Amino acid sequence: MTVPEKEWIFARLARYGQEHLLRFWDELEPEQREALWEEIDRIDFALIERLYRGGMDDERVRQLAARATSPPFFRLGDPGNPIPPGEARRRGEEALRAGEVGAVLVAGGQGTRLGFDRPKGMYPIGPVSGHSLFQIHAEKVLATGRRYGRPVPLCLMTSPATHDATVTFFAQHGRFGLAEDQLHVFCQGTMPAVDAASGKVLLADRGHLALSPDGHGGMPAAISSSGLLGQLHRRGIRRLFYFQVDNPLVRVCDPEFIGYHLLARSELSTQVVRKTSPADRVGNVVQVDGRLHVIEYSDLPEEVAQRRNPDGSLAIWAGSIAVHVFDVDFLRRMATEAERLPFHLAHKKVAYVDEDGRRVEPDRPNAIKFERFIFDLMPAAANAIVVEVDRRTDFAPLKNASGHQEDTPETVRVQMVALHARWLEAAGVSVPPGVPVEISPLVALDADQLAANVPHDLRITGPTYLGPTLTR
Ligand code: UTP
């Protein structure tokens, strides 16, 4: 690659007040200059300027919130649903047997709150096995394919921050049993962080910009530009089950959920849990003018969050857990329009080098990051539906380090053990109180499968991991 003259780059940057990015240019080696130029060249500085000047779009969110109502919904397993659960399950199973379903797992986040120095998917969350989030998810995908006789392709989104470590981890573990052509890794894009006070792009070091992943909403553009979306379509994949790396309880490719999506002719279906309080820290799934939207918990005005129905329940009750099904055709349409997805601004701590080249580790938020969110696809989807799941059994996100109040390794493990103990009890195996148990997805994906697979002589007296070798 030929690197333009410094003066030319300087003039281009100066148009946007970003010429400080060349402050250390003269001390860089030729290959370092090339790397820096490549980073600069990829940035749409006019966009960065517009986003920074535009600030937080509070007014739009306030207007949306004022008109928000709760969406109609299905509840998983509820015989009172407009579509009976059995019918939905059969339809979903049919799609899985026909090989029409793929999975997309987004794992490009930096996991800053967890404070783990590797990609979050590598975190050893298994309460007895110590298995990683990646292993648990990969085994669910593998087991689903085995159950329905057609392998489910797993599309794994990484970011430059997580890519190499993730690819190496999967290779070291034999892709956790997934066939080579079943695992597709694609990398999302980045956005620069800017100084909150001036809007100037931060330098991570003398020769690199402070870049971070462009949000889980970067998925449609990344999966499309990697060529993967077209490839999936050619292979007959028509729906993609979307999930995030931090929730080990997610029912990957649940046939009942997929069945509602298909029978309702929905382009996008989403799972929610019932909020436990007005301030519950989940995004709020709401309906405005017949379309679904998500309003983040931090953006929902207090008086809207506090609204109650006559029976005292919360009016805005549906909390997003970021589990969706997308029609592949919808994603293809959105990928070309992905540029229309808004960027959200977040005030974050970002390390940088100052004017003298000294590295600064700020102790409070100093920067603005720009991210797209996947749920902003919702209003564009025809017939979007909401499916309520039980928080205890379906949602245990790993967000925070030990010591925090919620969503820590400890709280996640407690929920995993409780769920698996319930499955065992339902299969006639008693679990002494306080004894940790864990079931590999390769043994059972749900209570029914466990009842069919559990060894009859199983006695639990101490910590127990039911892995594939323990099955009958
Ligand atoms: P979070 O919003 O919880 O972010 O991501 P995070 O990076 O995991 O954690 P913090 O906020 O830095 O502590 C939810 C999901 O979206 C993915 C994450 O990997 C996780 O599965 N994600 C997030 C991406 O894939 N890319 C992104 O740019 C951001």
Residues whose N, C-alpha, C, O or C-beta is under 5 A from the ligand:
A	BS01	UTP	V106 A107 G108 G109 Q110 G111 T112 R113 L114 M157 P213 D214 G215 H216 Q244 V245 D246 K399
